[in-house]
Amino acid sequence: MTDIKRNMASKLETLLEFFPIVSIVGARQVGKTTLARQIRPDWHYFDLENPYDYDRISQDPVLFFQQYSDRVIIDEAQRYPVLFQVLRGVIDQQRKKKGRFILTGSSSPLLLQNITESLAGRIAIVELGTLKANEYYQVPLSPFYQLFENKLDKNCLPTGVSLLTNEQMHLIWLKGGYPEPVLSSNAMLYQLWMEQYYNAYISRDIAQLFPRLNQMIYNRFIYMLGKLSGTIINKSELARALEISETSVREYIKIANGTFIWRSLPSFESDSMKTVIKMPKGHLADTGLLHHVLRINSTDDLFRDPQVGRSFESFVVEEIIKGLQATLAVNWQPYYYRTRNGAEIDLVLQGDFGILPIEIKYGVVTPRKRLIALDNFIKERNLPFGIVINQSKECYWLTENIIQIPVGWI
């Protein structure tokens, strides 16, 4: 795993030139530590889950930073919240000096709260997801993401055949992107690893972060999220099914999203249309974990499962988000769009580049009658174009303003 090149590496190098601190956040076991040590192999490394390192820093943090004032990687930084307050003073003593610290963290709620309170303006934060398909196959990030460097332009769209085949994409779709199990050739190890990872998430991470949380109910909640992955979440119905309050469901979703297990997509409402459904949509962020929860163990199981379309949609959405996260694009946000009369668009990206609606179809051919909502969305907002991502072999224009792009291109 240590020799896997991550898309995020070049972005981190750039951020270290502009900020004193860079923080890498993400779920456990996605490769945060490996990436930090890859780009800065000669830096001092401390792990706050290691009792020796924790004691060394926490007993006298001021003295520690006098000894290690730069070129330091601190793993699982959220374990010691005082760290952020002390770091603020350390940075301000040499405010213009850049590239001094890399922090990693698996707990977004604690980490981001402390960063906001103590290190705003002094730190850049990046989210590292599980392996993207191109990282698994060790090919360059698709030129598709050059599309977001400036205002959206048809001339920047990809052409020709896919960079990766459908079969290659199916493997990473099925197994997800947690590096250790997906890079193993041992099928039994993969299943054992996923089971242990899921159990550790519930019994260790959640228990430590939220000691009063009912683990049994939260476990059922995650299973139900798996069943609802890729759908609009009705909190009141979910509360009734779990026999808990809607407030508890709202808090559970916040926890799942904050620990990077779940991806919440807000509704696209910029036009303030009363017909737009405003409830959030979401999905389990890694399809390997989704399929483990749903007991889908092979591509045959996957292709026969009633949720295959929603699973494919979640996979594509995360692939696109991972790709965008690795670029220097800023001020962007993913949304979904659905009206009360059933018009729906799976993903709407909005940023400095403009607005890009994307429909995701599991099949190879997308009939034009299934593009009515996308076509109307483009025309109503006078957008340059929209995209359909499916399992076709090559890029081509389905209509004047809608281009088909194979999943292997993203």
Beta strands, then each sheet from edge to edge (+ up, - down):
strand 1: 21-25
strand 2: 44-47
strand 3: 72-75
strand 4: 101-105
strand 5: 123-127
strand 6: 231-232
strand 7: 262-265
strand 8: 281-284
strand 9: 333-338
strand 10: 344-351
strand 11: 354-360
strand 12: 386-390
strand 13: 396-397
strand 14: 402-406
sheet 1: 2+ 3+ 4+ 1+ 5+
sheet 2: 6+ 8- 7+
sheet 3: 9+ 10- 11+ 12+ 14+ 13-
end
